[in-house]
Amino acid sequence: PEMVNGFGTAHGGIVFAFADSALAFCTNANGEISVALDCTISYPAAVRPGDVLTAVGVQESTTRKVGFASVTVKNQDDVVVGHFRGTVYR
């Protein structure tokens, strides 16, 4: 409840930070250190206080220097609340 905006829905930064953490887990899973270069997010549905979120990250492609991943954030009703895309430097 402390992180709602003026409309009573969760501030987008909550979903962004959650997706960014999933990006880090996803792109660092193989033991290579990766740090974010660029990240974007879209919010197709609102997050309400009490929602339970799940983030799934998929590494789409990688080279020696950069990696690309997507993260989908869903609520407890399987509704997508965040489409996140990140580029990382290795």
Disulfide bonds with the S-S distance in Angstrom:
none
